[in-house]
């Protein structure tokens, strides 16, 4: 209604000026009949009011649409009446909707092709990395160890790219099933054994065989690897231990990775899950991309797992994965 009044104020002003001029013409011509003038004013106002009321009723849907924000693209396909202006607006909105959808589909197809290319490229790059690992398997020289260290970095980087690309199709690429946390942690430690040894940081496992939770093993393994890499990276030279433990919390099971390294400044903690945020520690460590904890948070959110982080400068960091769905034997003592 407010938009209609703002739209018609010029008509109302024009009508009042015209009415006043008409009355002045009668008065200046010497034809002064108050009752007739009042009757003429009443008729003019009545018909003008009827016109405005009719216009409001026929165009009310348009004014309501323009007064409210568009919450979905489908609203652009709704009809607003049979008045010429309403039909013209419906056709215009429908044309915009079709144009936008066409551009959106073109962009989605382009992005899908790009993601497919990235995934294929990552898989192709994994093959030469594996071959180089095999070629240097029996070489124990310092140079070979340096090459293996760089190969591990390349492998972790490629894994990050691959999982980031898969994130957009997460719903098509996960399977929830019971996961034994002890087995999962042992596999992750084995995959990162060279990283532990190279940095002289060693894992302490406090995960009982009984702890099992509902999750996707592949995605949860990637999350755990990210946490372990971070824990070792920020512990090297300060602490020689990283603790991985699991324990019960109510009806949930918590998988925790704790390091005793440099910790995270308080002002950075609230931003560590943002993409590409490296913070103060990231400026000290050139390898930091700011994507590790972001992926951890995103994956856990999609798996319906909670993520908690506590950190104190020079004392270390603790990250907890709270697994929301727990198998029945979790309640056994």
VEXNU-55616 format. One record per residue (C-alpha): x, y, z; residue in one letter; residue number from 0. Coordinates in steps of 0.25 Angstrom, whole numbers, plus 5000, padded with zeros to 4 digits. Example, Ala and Ser with C-alpha at 12.3 -4.5 7.8 and 13.67 -1.06 7.14 Angstrom:
2
   east   north     up   rest    nr
   5049    4982   5031      a     0
   5055    4996   5029      s     1
END
This chain:
333
   east   north     up   rest    nr
   5000    5000   5000      x     0
   5011    5010   5003      x     1
   5018    5007   4990      x     2
   5005    5010   4983      x     3
   5003    5023   4990      x     4
   5017    5027   4987      x     5
   5015    5023   4972      x     6
   5001    5031   4971      x     7
   5005    5044   4979      x     8
   5008    5051   4966      x     9
   4994    5048   4960      x    10
   4988    5053   4973      x    11
   4995    5066   4973      x    12
   4991    5068   4958      x    13
   4977    5065   4961      x    14
   4976    5075   4972      x    15
   4983    5086   4964      x    16
   4973    5083   4952      x    17
   4961    5083   4962      x    18
   4965    5097   4968      x    19
   4967    5103   4954      x    20
   4953    5098   4950      x    21
   4947    5105   4962      x    22
   4955    5118   4960      x    23
   4950    5118   4945      x    24
   4936    5117   4950      x    25
   4938    5128   4961      x    26
   4945    5138   4951      x    27
   4934    5136   4941      x    28
   4924    5141   4951      x    29
   4917    5127   4952      x    30
   4917    5125   4967      x    31
   4908    5114   4972      x    32
   4913    5108   4985      x    33
   4904    5095   4984      x    34
   4907    5093   4970      x    35
   4922    5094   4972      x    36
   4922    5085   4984      x    37
   4914    5075   4976      x    38
   4924    5076   4964      x    39
   4936    5074   4974      x    40
   4929    5062   4980      x    41
   4927    5056   4966      x    42
   4942    5059   4963      x    43
   4947    5053   4976      x    44
   4938    5041   4975      x    45
   4942    5037   4961      x    46
   4957    5040   4964      x    47
   4956    5031   4976      x    48
   4949    5020   4969      x    49
   4960    5021   4958      x    50
   4971    5020   4969      x    51
   4964    5008   4976      x    52
   4962    5001   4963      x    53
   4976    5002   4959      x    54
   4981    4998   4973      x    55
   4972    4985   4973      x    56
   4977    4981   4959      x    57
   4991    4984   4961      x    58
   4992    4980   4976      x    59
   5000    4967   4973      x    60
   5011    4976   4966      x    61
   5012    4985   4978      x    62
   5013    4974   4988      x    63
   5024    4967   4980      x    64
   5032    4980   4978      x    65
   5030    4983   4993      x    66
   5036    4970   4998      x    67
   5050    4964   4995      x    68
   5051    4952   4986      x    69
   5054    4939   4994      x    70
   5055    4929   4982      x    71
   5056    4930   4967      x    72
   5043    4922   4966      x    73
   5035    4935   4971      x    74
   5039    4941   4957      x    75
   5030    4931   4950      x    76
   5017    4935   4958      x    77
   5006    4942   4951      x    78
   5001    4955   4956      x    79
   4988    4957   4949      x    80
   4982    4960   4935      x    81
   4984    4975   4934      x    82
   4993    4979   4923      x    83
   5004    4984   4932      x    84
   5003    4971   4941      x    85
   5004    4962   4928      x    86
   5016    4971   4923      x    87
   5023    4970   4937      x    88
   5021    4955   4937      x    89
   5027    4953   4924      x    90
   5039    4962   4927      x    91
   5041    4954   4940      x    92
   5040    4941   4933      x    93
   5050    4945   4923      x    94
   5060    4949   4934      x    95
   5057    4936   4941      x    96
   5060    4928   4928      x    97
   5073    4936   4925      x    98
   5078    4935   4939      x    99
   5075    4920   4939      x   100
   5082    4918   4926      x   101
   5095    4926   4931      x   102
   5094    4918   4944      x   103
   5094    4905   4937      x   104
   5105    4909   4928      x   105
   5114    4913   4940      x   106
   5110    4900   4947      x   107
   5114    4891   4935      x   108
   5127    4899   4934      x   109
   5130    4897   4949      x   110
   5127    4883   4948      x   111
   5136    4881   4936      x   112
   5147    4888   4944      x   113
   5145    4880   4956      x   114
   5146    4867   4948      x   115
   5158    4872   4941      x   116
   5165    4874   4955      x   117
   5161    4861   4960      x   118
   5167    4854   4948      x   119
   5179    4862   4948      x   120
   5181    4859   4963      x   121
   5180    4844   4960      x   122
   5189    4845   4949      x   123
   5200    4852   4958      x   124
   5199    4841   4968      x   125
   5204    4831   4959      x   126
   5218    4837   4956      x   127
   5219    4840   4971      x   128
   5217    4825   4975      x   129
   5227    4821   4964      x   130
   5237    4831   4970      x   131
   5235    4825   4984      x   132
   5237    4811   4979      x   133
   5250    4816   4971      x   134
   5256    4822   4984      x   135
   5251    4811   4993      x   136
   5265    4804   4995      x   137
   5273    4817   4995      x   138
   5276    4822   5010      x   139
   5284    4834   5006      x   140
   5281    4848   5012      x   141
   5278    4852   4998      x   142
   5268    4841   4996      x   143
   5261    4845   5009      x   144
   5260    4859   5005      x   145
   5253    4855   4992      x   146
   5244    4846   5000      x   147
   5240    4857   5009      x   148
   5237    4866   4997      x   149
   5229    4855   4991      x   150
   5221    4854   5004      x   151
   5218    4869   5003      x   152
   5213    4867   4989      x   153
   5204    4856   4993      x   154
   5198    4863   5004      x   155
   5196    4875   4995      x   156
   5189    4867   4984      x   157
   5180    4860   4995      x   158
   5176    4874   5000      x   159
   5173    4878   4985      x   160
   5165    4865   4983      x   161
   5157    4866   4995      x   162
   5154    4881   4993      x   163
   5149    4878   4979      x   164
   5140    4866   4984      x   165
   5134    4875   4995      x   166
   5124    4881   4985      x   167
   5119    4866   4982      x   168
   5120    4862   4996      x   169
   5105    4856   4996      x   170
   5109    4846   4985      x   171
   5122    4842   4991      x   172
   5120    4837   5005      x   173
   5116    4825   5012      x   174
   5112    4824   5027      x   175
   5116    4811   5034      x   176
   5122    4807   5047      x   177
   5136    4811   5048      x   178
   5146    4805   5058      x   179
   5154    4817   5063      x   180
   5166    4810   5068      x   181
   5168    4804   5054      x   182
   5166    4817   5047      x   183
   5176    4824   5056      x   184
   5186    4813   5054      x   185
   5185    4814   5039      x   186
   5186    4830   5040      x   187
   5199    4828   5048      x   188
   5205    4818   5039      x   189
   5202    4828   5027      x   190
   5209    4839   5034      x   191
   5221    4831   5041      x   192
   5232    4838   5032      x   193
   5226    4851   5037      x   194
   5226    4847   5051      x   195
   5241    4842   5050      x   196
   5246    4853   5042      x   197
   5241    4864   5052      x   198
   5245    4855   5064      x   199
   5230    4856   5069      x   200
   5224    4842   5073      x   201
   5209    4839   5075      x   202
   5203    4834   5088      x   203
   5191    4826   5085      x   204
   5180    4825   5096      x   205
   5169    4819   5087      x   206
   5162    4806   5092      x   207
   5157    4796   5082      x   208
   5143    4797   5087      x   209
   5141    4811   5082      x   210
   5133    4810   5069      x   211
   5125    4821   5063      x   212
   5116    4824   5051      x   213
   5124    4832   5040      x   214
   5130    4831   5027      x   215
   5143    4825   5028      x   216
   5150    4831   5016      x   217
   5146    4845   5020      x   218
   5148    4844   5035      x   219
   5162    4838   5031      x   220
   5165    4851   5023      x   221
   5161    4859   5035      x   222
   5169    4851   5045      x   223
   5181    4853   5035      x   224
   5180    4868   5034      x   225
   5179    4869   5050      x   226
   5192    4860   5051      x   227
   5200    4868   5041      x   228
   5196    4881   5048      x   229
   5200    4875   5061      x   230
   5213    4870   5057      x   231
   5216    4883   5049      x   232
   5214    4892   5061      x   233
   5221    4883   5071      x   234
   5234    4881   5064      x   235
   5245    4887   5071      x   236
   5237    4889   5084      x   237
   5230    4876   5088      x   238
   5233    4861   5084      x   239
   5219    4856   5087      x   240
   5205    4857   5080      x   241
   5194    4850   5088      x   242
   5182    4843   5080      x   243
   5171    4839   5090      x   244
   5156    4834   5089      x   245
   5146    4835   5101      x   246
   5132    4835   5103      x   247
   5124    4847   5106      x   248
   5109    4844   5109      x   249
   5103    4837   5097      x   250
   5115    4842   5088      x   251
   5129    4838   5086      x   252
   5140    4848   5085      x   253
   5153    4846   5076      x   254
   5163    4856   5081      x   255
   5177    4860   5075      x   256
   5186    4868   5085      x   257
   5199    4874   5083      x   258
   5208    4882   5092      x   259
   5214    4891   5082      x   260
   5214    4906   5080      x   261
   5199    4908   5081      x   262
   5190    4918   5074      x   263
   5188    4933   5078      x   264
   5175    4936   5085      x   265
   5171    4946   5074      x   266
   5173    4936   5063      x   267
   5165    4924   5069      x   268
   5151    4929   5065      x   269
   5156    4930   5050      x   270
   5164    4917   5049      x   271
   5153    4910   5042      x   272
   5151    4921   5031      x   273
   5157    4917   5017      x   274
   5171    4923   5014      x   275
   5173    4928   5028      x   276
   5187    4925   5033      x   277
   5188    4935   5044      x   278
   5201    4938   5052      x   279
   5206    4924   5052      x   280
   5204    4923   5037      x   281
   5213    4934   5034      x   282
   5224    4926   5042      x   283
   5222    4913   5034      x   284
   5222    4915   5019      x   285
   5215    4902   5017      x   286
   5202    4907   5023      x   287
   5191    4909   5013      x   288
   5179    4912   5022      x   289
   5171    4901   5017      x   290
   5173    4889   5026      x   291
   5164    4893   5038      x   292
   5154    4899   5028      x   293
   5153    4885   5021      x   294
   5152    4879   5035      x   295
   5141    4888   5039      x   296
   5133    4886   5026      x   297
   5135    4871   5025      x   298
   5130    4869   5040      x   299
   5118    4878   5038      x   300
   5114    4870   5026      x   301
   5116    4857   5034      x   302
   5108    4863   5045      x   303
   5120    4863   5055      x   304
   5124    4874   5064      x   305
   5137    4881   5064      x   306
   5144    4887   5077      x   307
   5157    4894   5078      x   308
   5165    4899   5090      x   309
   5178    4905   5089      x   310
   5188    4913   5098      x   311
   5201    4920   5093      x   312
   5213    4912   5096      x   313
   5205    4900   5103      x   314
   5199    4894   5091      x   315
   5186    4891   5083      x   316
   5174    4881   5085      x   317
   5164    4878   5074      x   318
   5153    4869   5077      x   319
   5143    4862   5067      x   320
   5130    4859   5074      x   321
   5124    4847   5066      x   322
   5109    4849   5067      x   323
   5104    4835   5064      x   324
   5110    4824   5073      x   325
   5107    4809   5071      x   326
   5100    4802   5082      x   327
   5113    4795   5088      x   328
   5118    4808   5092      x   329
   5111    4807   5105      x   330
   5119    4795   5109      x   331
   5129    4797   5120      x   332
END
